């Protein structure tokens, strides 16, 4: 894979030269570019709506992708919390994870119109929709979202680190070694691969064709990691293991979906812009992370350690590995979205908060309470076995008819609703 063309030093701003507002803007630009690559990898469509001096931009899964995901879910257990088969599928369908809008500023006078337009559009589709606010404070927009039926699913701080500091981050860096260059000639997994077994077989064929000199990274400096654990770049050959670790416990169809997404991103984006890496013990992937570099900053994502290997320094080593990769390319600022358990560790490494992001989700149905779910589960367990296939078949047929009706309606609306 080719490296990015040479970039001048002025393209990498120093943290000390940025205001909070400027840093938040760079974070948003970096995230927008990453979201674009992830969604385009799956054929998700970008849509626009607005007036003369404002607009909103979001991503949505097209009808054919939704139907494909529903068919792949036929063998998955039905949520027995009550409601129709379509309701259950509407909540669980993985393609809907791509329906979303992130980090957009909308004039206060237009916020209700924009939110209601999105909600009504996805109500017709029987699909959920995610709206991410931040990293700047957006209290007025959040009140409109909550008043329109969106619920806040999570709130997480965004943090930054000065990669040129003489202590903390810079002082913690070690020599992990190697350059992680992926052999040329590899392409993303074919969309015709329908199971993890197909994908694993294809990657095994690719692995057998590797040149003799291609080998894993040498281990990092002694003492940073438990014995036998190394951190190394993830090539296209290792993405299935990376996703299996990161999506620990997820259904096979989810692992396959995200394996295809990341494989396509990794092979279509410059290596200096997108770098995946993993902590490994032998042939087992036990920790993950990746780096996305854009708009002058390096953003760290998906830092994860398998539950059986936590509290052994692996998470700290993964964060430092990402920082060193960014620093080696000339970046002076690193950002990440943190979780509560990781806050103390990240602060010790030199990261500081500069805002927060909130995930709001709108569902096309009213979700039942915990008591109702438990009552529904007990009652449904006795009948689930014989009703499962019948419900799924009915849901797919109804969804197919709904998608066809929606495509006709959207064709009629397209001339005037969107800009």
BELNOR-V133744 format. One record per residue. SS is DSSP state (A for helix, B for strand, O for the rest). Layout:
ss->SS
ss->SS
This chain:
ss->O
ss->O
ss->O
ss->O
ss->O
ss->O
ss->O
ss->O
ss->A
ss->A
ss->A
ss->O
ss->O
ss->O
ss->A
ss->A
ss->A
ss->O
ss->O
ss->A
ss->A
ss->A
ss->A
ss->A
ss->A
ss->A
ss->A
ss->A
ss->A
ss->A
ss->A
ss->A
ss->A
ss->A
ss->A
ss->A
ss->A
ss->A
ss->A
ss->A
ss->A
ss->O
ss->O
ss->O
ss->B
ss->B
ss->B
ss->B
ss->B
ss->B
ss->O
ss->O
ss->O
ss->O
ss->B
ss->B
ss->B
ss->B
ss->B
ss->B
ss->O
ss->O
ss->A
ss->A
ss->A
ss->A
ss->A
ss->A
ss->A
ss->A
ss->A
ss->A
ss->A
ss->A
ss->A
ss->O
ss->O
ss->O
ss->O
ss->O
ss->O
ss->O
ss->O
ss->O
ss->A
ss->A
ss->A
ss->A
ss->A
ss->A
ss->A
ss->A
ss->O
ss->A
ss->A
ss->A
ss->A
ss->A
ss->O
ss->B
ss->B
ss->B
ss->O
ss->O
ss->O
ss->O
ss->O
ss->A
ss->A
ss->A
ss->A
ss->A
ss->A
ss->A
ss->A
ss->A
ss->A
ss->A
ss->A
ss->A
ss->A
ss->A
ss->A
ss->A
ss->A
ss->O
ss->O
ss->O
ss->B
ss->B
ss->B
ss->B
ss->B
ss->B
ss->B
ss->O
ss->O
ss->O
ss->A
ss->A
ss->A
ss->A
ss->A
ss->A
ss->A
ss->A
ss->A
ss->O
ss->O
ss->O
ss->B
ss->B
ss->B
ss->B
ss->B
ss->B
ss->B
ss->B
ss->B
ss->B
ss->B
ss->B
ss->O
ss->O
ss->O
ss->O
ss->O
ss->O
ss->A
ss->A
ss->A
ss->A
ss->O
ss->O
ss->O
ss->O
ss->O
ss->O
ss->O
ss->O
ss->O
ss->O
ss->O
ss->O
ss->O
ss->O
ss->O
ss->O
ss->O
ss->O
ss->O
ss->O
ss->O
ss->O
ss->O
ss->A
ss->A
ss->A
ss->A
ss->A
ss->A
ss->A
ss->A
ss->A
ss->A
ss->A
ss->A
ss->A
ss->O
ss->O
ss->O
ss->O
ss->O
ss->O
ss->O
ss->O
ss->O
ss->O
ss->O
ss->O
ss->O
ss->O
ss->O
ss->O
ss->O
ss->O
ss->O
ss->O
ss->B
ss->B
ss->B
ss->B
ss->B
ss->O
ss->O
ss->A
ss->A
ss->A
ss->A
ss->A
ss->A
ss->A
ss->A
ss->A
ss->A
ss->A
ss->O
ss->O
ss->O
ss->O
ss->O
ss->A
ss->A
ss->A
ss->A
ss->A
ss->A
ss->A
ss->A
ss->A
ss->A
ss->A
ss->A
ss->A
ss->A
ss->A
ss->A
ss->A
ss->O
ss->O
ss->O
ss->O
ss->O
ss->B
ss->B
ss->B
ss->B
ss->B
ss->B
ss->B
ss->B
ss->O
ss->O
ss->B
ss->B
ss->B
ss->B
ss->B
ss->B
ss->B
ss->B
ss->B
ss->B
ss->B
ss->O
ss->O
ss->B
ss->B
ss->B
ss->B
ss->B
ss->B
ss->B
ss->B
ss->B
ss->O
ss->A
ss->A
ss->A
ss->O
ss->O
ss->O
ss->O
ss->A
ss->A
ss->A
ss->A
ss->A
ss->A
ss->A
ss->A
ss->A
ss->A
ss->A
ss->A
ss->A
ss->A
ss->A
ss->O
ss->O
ss->O
ss->O
ss->B
ss->B
ss->B
ss->B
ss->B
ss->O
ss->O
ss->A
ss->A
ss->A
ss->A
ss->A
ss->A
ss->A
ss->A
ss->A
ss->O
ss->O
ss->O
ss->B
ss->B
ss->B
ss->B
ss->B
ss->B
ss->B
ss->B
ss->B
ss->B
ss->B
ss->O
ss->O
ss->O
ss->O
ss->O
ss->O
ss->O
ss->A
ss->A
ss->A
ss->A
ss->A
ss->A
ss->A
ss->A
ss->A
ss->A
ss->A
ss->A
ss->A
ss->A
ss->A
ss->A
ss->A
ss->A
ss->A
ss->A
ss->A
ss->A
ss->A
ss->A
ss->A
ss->A
ss->A
ss->A
ss->A
ss->A
ss->A
ss->A
ss->A
ss->A
ss->A
ss->A
ss->A
ss->A
ss->A
ss->A
ss->A
ss->A
ss->A
ss->A
ss->A
ss->A
ss->A
ss->A
ss->O
ss->O
